[in-house]
Amino acid sequence: MPTVPSTRRPSPPDPSADPIADAVPVGLRIAGAFSWRLLIVAAALAVVIALVVVLQDIIVPFLIALLLCALLAPMSSFLQRHRWPKWTAVLSSLVSVALAIGALALVVTAQIRYDLPSLERRLHHSVRSLQTLLDSEPFGITAKDVNGWISDGFDYLQAHVASILSGFQAAGTGAVHVLEGLFIVVFTTLFVLIDGRRIWTWVLRLFPRRARPRIGVAGEAGWHTLTSFIRVQLVVAITDALGVVVGALILQVPLAIPIGVVVFLGAFVPVVGAIVAGSVAVLIALVFNGWVPALFMLGIVVLVQQLESHVLHPFLTGSAVKVHPLGVALGVVAGTTIAGVVGAFFAVPFIATVNAMVLAAANWRPDVPPSASADADHGGVQS
């Protein structure tokens, strides 16, 4: 049977086809699509960071106020559930914190005044021992050399008195900024505790109507995680401070309560804070008690840190914040690099809150109740 040739004509080339795009591999095109989107995200983050740097005198006190609200909100809610008026509950929470800080300051001041004569004697003894050590071999540093260095230091101060005075002026300006920041902290804390729900509702209205339910669920999850993190971190800080204070009292290290305050504050900065606070405790023991008590103090600090790392954080923080320890460590380092001590302080609560918000928003479904959607993947949210 003869073969009949096909009469179909070939389709004309598509004029919209790009021969250059066809020549680019698919993988490279996908990588390019991801790259320009990542560049846009990076540019947006750079703009946000630049705004934070410019407005840091407002943003940092505002963030501190949010942390304080997360700490005081359970107490205020407890009082309101027992039929306290809202204003009374909020003011009582603020006054309780102020009284606790004032009492702690009084205790620290009283111990410093009580230990001051003993500190002077121990310090003179330590200085004489250090001079004897430096005067011996192989150092060979005599008292005449030390006096010469002191004289050179006074000469340097006299030559740079103008720059020193400008530094004092800058410190005065910094004190004004501190007072302004304190006003922002108190003002923000007061109004967020009183009218936080209405403020959040107003913020939601800034977003498109279809996105509001998802953003609302994310906000609730982030707030629950932040309040849980602050309460857990407070328990961890108190435990660390008590452990170090008890050890310092047993070893008769002076300034035990001020050391405990430093440890308490340092516990809110993971990794870095523990190292700095422990170093302060060991240094004071070394200067005023000698190297043997300092070694025992070092052992106590290490024991407390191991208790925090292997007992408190896995059982307490792990149930409140679902963030891997590697993410915490890298976040603290990144925060320290970007904003110093302030960045290290806010790094972990920021990571935990954002992690919970992202997971809750990703798991949200229109036909699922908000609580079930937010807790679908345990995104660090506690009901």
C-alpha atoms as a printed R data frame, in Angstrom:
    type eleno elety resid chain resno       x      y       z
1   ATOM     1    CA   MET     A     1   0.000  0.000   0.000
2   ATOM     2    CA   PRO     A     2   1.559  3.315  -1.046
3   ATOM     3    CA   THR     A     3   2.434  5.800   1.727
4   ATOM     4    CA   VAL     A     4   0.600  9.071   1.478
5   ATOM     5    CA   PRO     A     5   2.799 11.968   2.535
6   ATOM     6    CA   SER     A     6   1.412 14.278   5.239
7   ATOM     7    CA   THR     A     7   0.041 17.554   4.010
8   ATOM     8    CA   ARG     A     8   0.226 19.258   7.457
9   ATOM     9    CA   ARG     A     9   2.369 22.320   7.342
10  ATOM    10    CA   PRO     A    10   4.785 23.009  10.189
11  ATOM    11    CA   SER     A    11   3.468 25.546  12.700
12  ATOM    12    CA   PRO     A    12   5.008 28.963  12.279
13  ATOM    13    CA   PRO     A    13   7.480 30.005  14.997
14  ATOM    14    CA   ASP     A    14   6.016 31.808  17.984
15  ATOM    15    CA   PRO     A    15   7.079 35.446  17.669
16  ATOM    16    CA   SER     A    16   6.806 35.891  21.483
17  ATOM    17    CA   ALA     A    17   9.326 33.134  22.189
18  ATOM    18    CA   ASP     A    18  12.666 34.397  23.508
19  ATOM    19    CA   PRO     A    19  15.543 32.389  22.070
20  ATOM    20    CA   ILE     A    20  17.878 33.720  24.770
21  ATOM    21    CA   ALA     A    21  15.528 32.532  27.536
22  ATOM    22    CA   ASP     A    22  15.258 29.140  25.873
23  ATOM    23    CA   ALA     A    23  19.032 28.902  25.886
24  ATOM    24    CA   VAL     A    24  19.260 29.512  29.676
25  ATOM    25    CA   PRO     A    25  19.016 26.269  31.705
26  ATOM    26    CA   VAL     A    26  15.904 25.823  33.834
27  ATOM    27    CA   GLY     A    27  17.919 25.574  37.052
28  ATOM    28    CA   LEU     A    28  19.662 28.869  36.355
29  ATOM    29    CA   ARG     A    29  16.336 30.580  35.644
30  ATOM    30    CA   ILE     A    30  14.906 29.314  38.945
31  ATOM    31    CA   ALA     A    31  18.023 30.465  40.791
32  ATOM    32    CA   GLY     A    32  17.728 33.884  39.175
33  ATOM    33    CA   ALA     A    33  14.068 34.152  40.182
34  ATOM    34    CA   PHE     A    34  14.948 33.314  43.773
35  ATOM    35    CA   SER     A    35  17.921 35.689  43.731
36  ATOM    36    CA   TRP     A    36  16.072 38.866  42.762
37  ATOM    37    CA   ARG     A    37  13.342 38.101  45.285
38  ATOM    38    CA   LEU     A    38  15.959 37.560  48.000
39  ATOM    39    CA   LEU     A    39  17.605 40.848  47.027
40  ATOM    40    CA   ILE     A    40  14.283 42.665  47.446
41  ATOM    41    CA   VAL     A    41  13.770 41.057  50.871
42  ATOM    42    CA   ALA     A    42  17.339 41.973  51.876
43  ATOM    43    CA   ALA     A    43  16.790 45.568  50.734
44  ATOM    44    CA   ALA     A    44  13.575 45.776  52.771
45  ATOM    45    CA   LEU     A    45  15.356 44.404  55.855
46  ATOM    46    CA   ALA     A    46  18.169 46.926  55.342
47  ATOM    47    CA   VAL     A    47  15.625 49.766  55.270
48  ATOM    48    CA   VAL     A    48  14.001 48.453  58.464
49  ATOM    49    CA   ILE     A    49  17.381 48.164  60.230
50  ATOM    50    CA   ALA     A    50  18.318 51.700  59.095
51  ATOM    51    CA   LEU     A    51  15.042 53.047  60.511
52  ATOM    52    CA   VAL     A    52  15.638 51.194  63.770
53  ATOM    53    CA   VAL     A    53  19.124 52.722  64.041
54  ATOM    54    CA   VAL     A    54  17.801 56.222  63.348
55  ATOM    55    CA   LEU     A    55  14.873 55.851  65.770
56  ATOM    56    CA   GLN     A    56  16.671 53.742  68.373
57  ATOM    57    CA   ASP     A    57  15.954 56.234  71.172
58  ATOM    58    CA   ILE     A    58  12.246 55.489  70.642
59  ATOM    59    CA   ILE     A    59  12.270 51.861  69.482
60  ATOM    60    CA   VAL     A    60  14.517 50.450  72.241
61  ATOM    61    CA   PRO     A    61  12.369 51.856  75.101
62  ATOM    62    CA   PHE     A    62   9.265 50.662  73.246
63  ATOM    63    CA   LEU     A    63  10.652 47.119  73.031
64  ATOM    64    CA   ILE     A    64  11.622 47.208  76.704
65  ATOM    65    CA   ALA     A    65   8.057 48.266  77.479
66  ATOM    66    CA   LEU     A    66   6.688 45.311  75.499
67  ATOM    67    CA   LEU     A    67   8.847 42.922  77.522
68  ATOM    68    CA   LEU     A    68   7.683 44.580  80.736
69  ATOM    69    CA   CYS     A    69   4.061 44.268  79.562
70  ATOM    70    CA   ALA     A    70   4.601 40.576  78.821
71  ATOM    71    CA   LEU     A    71   5.863 40.169  82.392
72  ATOM    72    CA   LEU     A    72   3.081 42.183  84.050
73  ATOM    73    CA   ALA     A    73   0.146 41.077  81.895
74  ATOM    74    CA   PRO     A    74  -0.497 37.809  83.819
75  ATOM    75    CA   MET     A    75  -0.529 39.648  87.146
76  ATOM    76    CA   SER     A    76  -2.839 42.367  85.820
77  ATOM    77    CA   SER     A    77  -5.184 39.769  84.295
78  ATOM    78    CA   PHE     A    78  -5.228 37.825  87.573
79  ATOM    79    CA   LEU     A    79  -6.276 40.917  89.516
80  ATOM    80    CA   GLN     A    80  -8.929 41.817  86.957
81  ATOM    81    CA   ARG     A    81 -10.362 38.283  87.103
82  ATOM    82    CA   HIS     A    82 -10.807 38.849  90.835
83  ATOM    83    CA   ARG     A    83 -12.930 41.946  90.133
84  ATOM    84    CA   TRP     A    84 -10.243 44.572  90.507
85  ATOM    85    CA   PRO     A    85 -10.846 47.633  88.293
86  ATOM    86    CA   LYS     A    86  -8.546 47.693  85.276
87  ATOM    87    CA   TRP     A    87  -6.759 50.903  86.282
88  ATOM    88    CA   THR     A    88  -6.193 49.608  89.799
89  ATOM    89    CA   ALA     A    89  -4.875 46.258  88.568
90  ATOM    90    CA   VAL     A    90  -2.463 47.891  86.110
91  ATOM    91    CA   LEU     A    91  -1.171 50.457  88.604
92  ATOM    92    CA   SER     A    92  -0.785 47.781  91.266
93  ATOM    93    CA   SER     A    93   1.340 45.714  88.870
94  ATOM    94    CA   LEU     A    94   3.569 48.675  88.070
95  ATOM    95    CA   VAL     A    95   3.906 49.656  91.730
96  ATOM    96    CA   SER     A    96   4.821 46.076  92.645
97  ATOM    97    CA   VAL     A    97   7.674 46.070  90.137
98  ATOM    98    CA   ALA     A    98   8.857 49.495  91.304
99  ATOM    99    CA   LEU     A    99   8.807 48.385  94.948
100 ATOM   100    CA   ALA     A   100  10.716 45.192  94.123
101 ATOM   101    CA   ILE     A   101  13.406 47.162  92.260
102 ATOM   102    CA   GLY     A   102  13.607 49.722  95.078
103 ATOM   103    CA   ALA     A   103  13.909 47.037  97.759
104 ATOM   104    CA   LEU     A   104  16.641 45.284  95.792
105 ATOM   105    CA   ALA     A   105  18.531 48.570  95.384
106 ATOM   106    CA   LEU     A   106  18.289 49.219  99.125
107 ATOM   107    CA   VAL     A   107  19.607 45.749  99.959
108 ATOM   108    CA   VAL     A   108  22.512 46.141  97.539
109 ATOM   109    CA   THR     A   109  23.381 49.585  98.917
110 ATOM   110    CA   ALA     A   110  23.176 48.338 102.501
111 ATOM   111    CA   GLN     A   111  25.531 45.444 101.840
112 ATOM   112    CA   ILE     A   112  28.043 47.665 100.047
113 ATOM   113    CA   ARG     A   113  28.073 50.049 103.017
114 ATOM   114    CA   TYR     A   114  28.361 47.144 105.480
115 ATOM   115    CA   ASP     A   115  31.216 45.474 103.578
116 ATOM   116    CA   LEU     A   116  33.091 48.691 102.745
117 ATOM   117    CA   PRO     A   117  35.593 48.629 105.700
118 ATOM   118    CA   SER     A   118  36.364 44.972 105.089
119 ATOM   119    CA   LEU     A   119  36.704 45.621 101.369
120 ATOM   120    CA   GLU     A   120  39.256 48.375 101.997
121 ATOM   121    CA   ARG     A   121  41.401 46.091 104.182
122 ATOM   122    CA   ARG     A   122  41.211 43.214 101.715
123 ATOM   123    CA   LEU     A   123  41.954 45.517  98.804
124 ATOM   124    CA   HIS     A   124  45.059 46.961 100.516
125 ATOM   125    CA   HIS     A   125  46.251 43.428 101.279
126 ATOM   126    CA   SER     A   126  45.675 42.370  97.663
127 ATOM   127    CA   VAL     A   127  47.519 45.433  96.348
128 ATOM   128    CA   ARG     A   128  50.526 44.744  98.616
129 ATOM   129    CA   SER     A   129  50.576 41.113  97.516
130 ATOM   130    CA   LEU     A   130  50.437 42.195  93.880
131 ATOM   131    CA   GLN     A   131  53.281 44.675  94.423
132 ATOM   132    CA   THR     A   132  55.399 41.947  96.044
133 ATOM   133    CA   LEU     A   133  54.689 39.635  93.137
134 ATOM   134    CA   LEU     A   134  55.523 42.250  90.514
135 ATOM   135    CA   ASP     A   135  58.702 43.246  92.346
136 ATOM   136    CA   SER     A   136  59.977 39.683  92.224
137 ATOM   137    CA   GLU     A   137  61.414 37.845  89.254
138 ATOM   138    CA   PRO     A   138  60.682 37.615  86.390
139 ATOM   139    CA   PHE     A   139  58.595 40.816  86.439
140 ATOM   140    CA   GLY     A   140  61.004 43.198  88.199
141 ATOM   141    CA   ILE     A   141  58.466 46.046  88.409
142 ATOM   142    CA   THR     A   142  59.305 48.301  91.359
143 ATOM   143    CA   ALA     A   143  57.170 50.867  93.168
144 ATOM   144    CA   LYS     A   144  59.174 53.608  91.458
145 ATOM   145    CA   ASP     A   145  58.074 52.283  88.060
146 ATOM   146    CA   VAL     A   146  54.423 52.215  89.164
147 ATOM   147    CA   ASN     A   147  54.651 55.791  90.493
148 ATOM   148    CA   GLY     A   148  56.170 56.881  87.184
149 ATOM   149    CA   TRP     A   149  53.285 55.327  85.265
150 ATOM   150    CA   ILE     A   150  50.796 57.071  87.553
151 ATOM   151    CA   SER     A   151  52.560 60.407  86.968
152 ATOM   152    CA   ASP     A   152  52.432 59.822  83.217
153 ATOM   153    CA   GLY     A   153  48.717 59.098  83.526
154 ATOM   154    CA   PHE     A   154  48.083 62.403  85.306
155 ATOM   155    CA   ASP     A   155  50.087 64.237  82.649
156 ATOM   156    CA   TYR     A   156  47.973 62.576  79.936
157 ATOM   157    CA   LEU     A   157  44.762 63.610  81.690
158 ATOM   158    CA   GLN     A   158  45.941 67.224  81.963
159 ATOM   159    CA   ALA     A   159  46.892 67.280  78.274
160 ATOM   160    CA   HIS     A   160  43.510 65.899  77.175
161 ATOM   161    CA   VAL     A   161  41.266 67.745  79.621
162 ATOM   162    CA   ALA     A   162  39.223 69.266  76.778
163 ATOM   163    CA   SER     A   163  38.276 65.893  75.335
164 ATOM   164    CA   ILE     A   164  37.440 64.606  78.816
165 ATOM   165    CA   LEU     A   165  35.096 67.545  79.420
166 ATOM   166    CA   SER     A   166  33.399 66.899  76.082
167 ATOM   167    CA   GLY     A   167  32.945 63.296  77.202
168 ATOM   168    CA   PHE     A   168  31.215 64.497  80.375
169 ATOM   169    CA   GLN     A   169  28.954 66.685  78.254
170 ATOM   170    CA   ALA     A   170  28.085 63.669  76.109
171 ATOM   171    CA   ALA     A   171  27.342 61.712  79.278
172 ATOM   172    CA   GLY     A   172  24.965 64.472  80.348
173 ATOM   173    CA   THR     A   173  23.179 64.254  77.010
174 ATOM   174    CA   GLY     A   174  22.997 60.490  77.452
175 ATOM   175    CA   ALA     A   175  21.380 60.980  80.860
176 ATOM   176    CA   VAL     A   176  18.685 63.129  79.221
177 ATOM   177    CA   HIS     A   177  18.070 60.340  76.680
178 ATOM   178    CA   VAL     A   178  17.791 57.841  79.541
179 ATOM   179    CA   LEU     A   179  15.097 59.960  81.195
180 ATOM   180    CA   GLU     A   180  13.255 60.250  77.883
181 ATOM   181    CA   GLY     A   181  13.486 56.489  77.396
182 ATOM   182    CA   LEU     A   182  12.191 55.890  80.933
183 ATOM   183    CA   PHE     A   183   9.185 58.092  80.179
184 ATOM   184    CA   ILE     A   184   8.481 56.123  76.983
185 ATOM   185    CA   VAL     A   185   8.772 52.817  78.876
186 ATOM   186    CA   VAL     A   186   6.310 53.878  81.595
187 ATOM   187    CA   PHE     A   187   3.893 55.525  79.162
188 ATOM   188    CA   THR     A   188   3.866 52.572  76.745
189 ATOM   189    CA   THR     A   189   3.579 49.967  79.497
190 ATOM   190    CA   LEU     A   190   0.664 51.779  81.090
191 ATOM   191    CA   PHE     A   191  -1.387 52.127  77.928
192 ATOM   192    CA   VAL     A   192  -0.600 48.688  76.500
193 ATOM   193    CA   LEU     A   193  -1.737 47.036  79.717
194 ATOM   194    CA   ILE     A   194  -4.875 49.170  79.829
195 ATOM   195    CA   ASP     A   195  -5.878 49.209  76.175
196 ATOM   196    CA   GLY     A   196  -3.661 46.656  74.434
197 ATOM   197    CA   ARG     A   197  -6.511 44.776  72.743
198 ATOM   198    CA   ARG     A   198  -7.899 47.925  71.153
199 ATOM   199    CA   ILE     A   199  -4.425 48.999  70.014
200 ATOM   200    CA   TRP     A   200  -3.877 45.604  68.341
201 ATOM   201    CA   THR     A   201  -7.290 45.846  66.632
202 ATOM   202    CA   TRP     A   202  -6.304 49.237  65.230
203 ATOM   203    CA   VAL     A   203  -3.013 47.793  63.947
204 ATOM   204    CA   LEU     A   204  -4.898 44.982  62.181
205 ATOM   205    CA   ARG     A   205  -6.971 47.544  60.286
206 ATOM   206    CA   LEU     A   206  -3.804 48.725  58.540
207 ATOM   207    CA   PHE     A   207  -3.608 45.400  56.660
208 ATOM   208    CA   PRO     A   208  -5.841 44.153  53.821
209 ATOM   209    CA   ARG     A   209  -9.154 42.694  54.957
210 ATOM   210    CA   ARG     A   210  -8.388 39.177  53.685
211 ATOM   211    CA   ALA     A   211  -5.068 39.074  55.548
212 ATOM   212    CA   ARG     A   212  -6.404 40.223  58.932
213 ATOM   213    CA   PRO     A   213  -7.485 36.801  60.308
214 ATOM   214    CA   ARG     A   214  -4.090 35.240  59.549
215 ATOM   215    CA   ILE     A   215  -2.182 38.197  60.982
216 ATOM   216    CA   GLY     A   216  -4.432 38.200  64.043
217 ATOM   217    CA   VAL     A   217  -3.668 34.529  64.719
218 ATOM   218    CA   ALA     A   218   0.055 35.220  64.258
219 ATOM   219    CA   GLY     A   219  -0.089 38.135  66.695
220 ATOM   220    CA   GLU     A   220  -1.850 36.063  69.344
221 ATOM   221    CA   ALA     A   221   0.712 33.278  68.976
222 ATOM   222    CA   GLY     A   222   3.614 35.723  69.207
223 ATOM   223    CA   TRP     A   223   2.205 37.384  72.325
224 ATOM   224    CA   HIS     A   224   1.603 34.045  74.079
225 ATOM   225    CA   THR     A   225   5.154 32.963  73.273
226 ATOM   226    CA   LEU     A   226   6.624 36.248  74.479
227 ATOM   227    CA   THR     A   227   4.769 36.117  77.803
228 ATOM   228    CA   SER     A   228   5.764 32.471  78.308
229 ATOM   229    CA   PHE     A   229   9.400 33.224  77.469
230 ATOM   230    CA   ILE     A   230   9.604 36.166  79.881
231 ATOM   231    CA   ARG     A   231   8.115 34.179  82.760
232 ATOM   232    CA   VAL     A   232  10.405 31.216  82.127
233 ATOM   233    CA   GLN     A   233  13.448 33.456  81.782
234 ATOM   234    CA   LEU     A   234  12.542 35.155  85.056
235 ATOM   235    CA   VAL     A   235  12.483 31.780  86.836
236 ATOM   236    CA   VAL     A   236  15.839 30.840  85.271
237 ATOM   237    CA   ALA     A   237  17.403 34.182  86.254
238 ATOM   238    CA   ILE     A   238  16.195 33.924  89.854
239 ATOM   239    CA   THR     A   239  17.497 30.343  90.120
240 ATOM   240    CA   ASP     A   240  20.928 31.323  88.745
241 ATOM   241    CA   ALA     A   241  21.173 34.320  91.065
242 ATOM   242    CA   LEU     A   242  20.209 32.313  94.158
243 ATOM   243    CA   GLY     A   243  22.720 29.581  93.315
244 ATOM   244    CA   VAL     A   244  25.594 32.035  92.915
245 ATOM   245    CA   VAL     A   245  24.594 34.073  96.002
246 ATOM   246    CA   VAL     A   246  24.457 30.954  98.194
247 ATOM   247    CA   GLY     A   247  27.862 29.852  96.904
248 ATOM   248    CA   ALA     A   248  29.341 33.317  97.520
249 ATOM   249    CA   LEU     A   249  27.960 33.398 101.071
250 ATOM   250    CA   ILE     A   250  29.391 29.944 101.826
251 ATOM   251    CA   LEU     A   251  32.814 31.035 100.538
252 ATOM   252    CA   GLN     A   252  32.481 34.375 102.396
253 ATOM   253    CA   VAL     A   253  32.988 36.327  99.182
254 ATOM   254    CA   PRO     A   254  32.097 40.006  99.710
255 ATOM   255    CA   LEU     A   255  29.310 41.725  97.769
256 ATOM   256    CA   ALA     A   256  27.341 38.490  97.444
257 ATOM   257    CA   ILE     A   257  24.010 40.215  96.801
258 ATOM   258    CA   PRO     A   258  25.403 42.657  94.183
259 ATOM   259    CA   ILE     A   259  26.996 39.633  92.478
260 ATOM   260    CA   GLY     A   260  23.577 37.958  92.502
261 ATOM   261    CA   VAL     A   261  22.022 41.048  90.909
262 ATOM   262    CA   VAL     A   262  24.646 40.975  88.138
263 ATOM   263    CA   VAL     A   263  23.957 37.265  87.567
264 ATOM   264    CA   PHE     A   264  20.200 37.911  87.545
265 ATOM   265    CA   LEU     A   265  20.509 40.621  84.893
266 ATOM   266    CA   GLY     A   266  23.036 38.636  82.871
267 ATOM   267    CA   ALA     A   267  20.731 35.616  82.719
268 ATOM   268    CA   PHE     A   268  18.424 37.560  80.390
269 ATOM   269    CA   VAL     A   269  21.202 37.581  77.777
270 ATOM   270    CA   PRO     A   270  21.810 33.915  76.876
271 ATOM   271    CA   VAL     A   271  25.381 32.648  76.361
272 ATOM   272    CA   VAL     A   272  27.092 36.063  76.674
273 ATOM   273    CA   GLY     A   273  25.355 37.147  79.878
274 ATOM   274    CA   ALA     A   274  26.212 33.949  81.740
275 ATOM   275    CA   ILE     A   275  29.898 34.252  80.840
276 ATOM   276    CA   VAL     A   276  30.149 37.920  81.861
277 ATOM   277    CA   ALA     A   277  28.241 37.475  85.134
278 ATOM   278    CA   GLY     A   278  30.290 34.417  86.073
279 ATOM   279    CA   SER     A   279  33.511 36.273  85.304
280 ATOM   280    CA   VAL     A   280  32.514 39.106  87.633
281 ATOM   281    CA   ALA     A   281  31.849 36.681  90.494
282 ATOM   282    CA   VAL     A   282  35.156 34.859  90.002
283 ATOM   283    CA   LEU     A   283  37.095 38.136  89.687
284 ATOM   284    CA   ILE     A   284  35.715 39.525  92.950
285 ATOM   285    CA   ALA     A   285  36.545 36.259  94.720
286 ATOM   286    CA   LEU     A   286  40.082 36.382  93.288
287 ATOM   287    CA   VAL     A   287  40.722 39.996  94.312
288 ATOM   288    CA   PHE     A   288  39.318 39.848  97.846
289 ATOM   289    CA   ASN     A   289  39.666 36.173  98.843
290 ATOM   290    CA   GLY     A   290  42.559 34.713  96.874
291 ATOM   291    CA   TRP     A   291  42.937 32.159  94.127
292 ATOM   292    CA   VAL     A   292  41.656 29.113  96.075
293 ATOM   293    CA   PRO     A   293  38.197 30.618  96.833
294 ATOM   294    CA   ALA     A   294  38.183 31.949  93.266
295 ATOM   295    CA   LEU     A   295  38.575 28.381  91.957
296 ATOM   296    CA   PHE     A   296  35.707 27.221  94.170
297 ATOM   297    CA   MET     A   297  33.636 30.183  92.958
298 ATOM   298    CA   LEU     A   298  34.418 29.192  89.385
299 ATOM   299    CA   GLY     A   299  33.228 25.667  90.131
300 ATOM   300    CA   ILE     A   300  29.959 27.011  91.584
301 ATOM   301    CA   VAL     A   301  29.379 29.224  88.549
302 ATOM   302    CA   VAL     A   302  30.017 26.308  86.187
303 ATOM   303    CA   LEU     A   303  27.672 24.094  88.221
304 ATOM   304    CA   VAL     A   304  24.908 26.702  88.090
305 ATOM   305    CA   GLN     A   305  25.376 27.150  84.344
306 ATOM   306    CA   GLN     A   306  25.224 23.393  83.795
307 ATOM   307    CA   LEU     A   307  22.025 23.258  85.845
308 ATOM   308    CA   GLU     A   308  20.582 26.017  83.691
309 ATOM   309    CA   SER     A   309  21.673 24.437  80.395
310 ATOM   310    CA   HIS     A   310  20.735 20.799  81.079
311 ATOM   311    CA   VAL     A   311  17.790 21.060  83.489
312 ATOM   312    CA   LEU     A   312  16.052 24.434  83.477
313 ATOM   313    CA   HIS     A   313  16.161 25.311  79.787
314 ATOM   314    CA   PRO     A   314  15.134 21.866  78.432
315 ATOM   315    CA   PHE     A   315  12.194 21.546  80.842
316 ATOM   316    CA   LEU     A   316  11.075 25.178  81.011
317 ATOM   317    CA   THR     A   317  12.285 27.077  77.976
318 ATOM   318    CA   GLY     A   318  11.810 24.100  75.677
319 ATOM   319    CA   SER     A   319   8.091 24.017  76.466
320 ATOM   320    CA   ALA     A   320   7.701 27.750  75.845
321 ATOM   321    CA   VAL     A   321  10.077 28.452  72.953
322 ATOM   322    CA   LYS     A   322  10.502 25.999  70.089
323 ATOM   323    CA   VAL     A   323  13.838 27.316  68.810
324 ATOM   324    CA   HIS     A   324  16.914 25.137  68.347
325 ATOM   325    CA   PRO     A   325  19.886 26.043  70.596
326 ATOM   326    CA   LEU     A   326  22.005 26.647  67.488
327 ATOM   327    CA   GLY     A   327  19.471 29.249  66.341
328 ATOM   328    CA   VAL     A   328  19.601 30.869  69.766
329 ATOM   329    CA   ALA     A   329  23.415 31.041  69.762
330 ATOM   330    CA   LEU     A   330  23.600 32.410  66.214
331 ATOM   331    CA   GLY     A   331  20.831 34.894  66.987
332 ATOM   332    CA   VAL     A   332  22.689 36.210  70.032
333 ATOM   333    CA   VAL     A   333  25.908 36.574  68.026
334 ATOM   334    CA   ALA     A   334  24.075 38.326  65.185
335 ATOM   335    CA   GLY     A   335  22.257 40.639  67.587
336 ATOM   336    CA   THR     A   336  25.518 41.496  69.348
337 ATOM   337    CA   THR     A   337  27.195 42.232  66.005
338 ATOM   338    CA   ILE     A   338  24.363 44.479  64.830
339 ATOM   339    CA   ALA     A   339  23.405 46.332  68.010
340 ATOM   340    CA   GLY     A   340  25.841 45.344  70.773
341 ATOM   341    CA   VAL     A   341  24.415 44.578  74.211
342 ATOM   342    CA   VAL     A   342  20.939 45.761  73.193
343 ATOM   343    CA   GLY     A   343  20.907 43.350  70.258
344 ATOM   344    CA   ALA     A   344  22.053 40.464  72.453
345 ATOM   345    CA   PHE     A   345  19.305 41.244  74.969
346 ATOM   346    CA   PHE     A   346  16.479 41.316  72.406
347 ATOM   347    CA   ALA     A   347  17.775 38.557  70.105
348 ATOM   348    CA   VAL     A   348  16.190 35.513  71.766
349 ATOM   349    CA   PRO     A   349  12.710 36.979  72.498
350 ATOM   350    CA   PHE     A   350  12.645 38.388  68.962
351 ATOM   351    CA   ILE     A   351  13.566 35.024  67.406
352 ATOM   352    CA   ALA     A   352  11.083 33.137  69.578
353 ATOM   353    CA   THR     A   353   8.240 35.557  68.850
354 ATOM   354    CA   VAL     A   354   8.855 35.674  65.096
355 ATOM   355    CA   ASN     A   355   9.174 31.883  64.972
356 ATOM   356    CA   ALA     A   356   5.807 31.435  66.702
357 ATOM   357    CA   MET     A   357   4.138 34.044  64.483
358 ATOM   358    CA   VAL     A   358   5.432 32.495  61.253
359 ATOM   359    CA   LEU     A   359   4.393 28.970  62.267
360 ATOM   360    CA   ALA     A   360   0.947 30.122  63.379
361 ATOM   361    CA   ALA     A   361   0.392 32.086  60.159
362 ATOM   362    CA   ALA     A   362   1.553 29.143  58.033
363 ATOM   363    CA   ASN     A   363  -0.739 26.682  59.847
364 ATOM   364    CA   TRP     A   364  -3.793 28.960  59.853
365 ATOM   365    CA   ARG     A   365  -6.837 27.695  57.943
366 ATOM   366    CA   PRO     A   366 -10.124 29.584  57.512
367 ATOM   367    CA   ASP     A   367 -12.188 26.603  58.695
368 ATOM   368    CA   VAL     A   368 -10.007 25.832  61.755
369 ATOM   369    CA   PRO     A   369 -10.473 27.613  65.126
370 ATOM   370    CA   PRO     A   370  -7.662 30.117  65.829
371 ATOM   371    CA   SER     A   371  -6.323 28.242  68.883
372 ATOM   372    CA   ALA     A   372  -6.089 24.927  67.024
373 ATOM   373    CA   SER     A   373  -4.482 26.586  64.021
374 ATOM   374    CA   ALA     A   374  -1.916 28.389  66.158
375 ATOM   375    CA   ASP     A   375  -1.016 25.235  68.100
376 ATOM   376    CA   ALA     A   376  -0.957 22.915  65.089
377 ATOM   377    CA   ASP     A   377   2.804 22.614  65.097
378 ATOM   378    CA   HIS     A   378   3.396 23.584  68.769
379 ATOM   379    CA   GLY     A   379   4.977 26.792  67.512
380 ATOM   380    CA   GLY     A   380   6.045 27.813  70.967
381 ATOM   381    CA   VAL     A   381   2.472 28.855  71.842
382 ATOM   382    CA   GLN     A   382   0.861 27.993  75.097
383 ATOM   383    CA   SER     A   383  -2.851 28.387  75.652
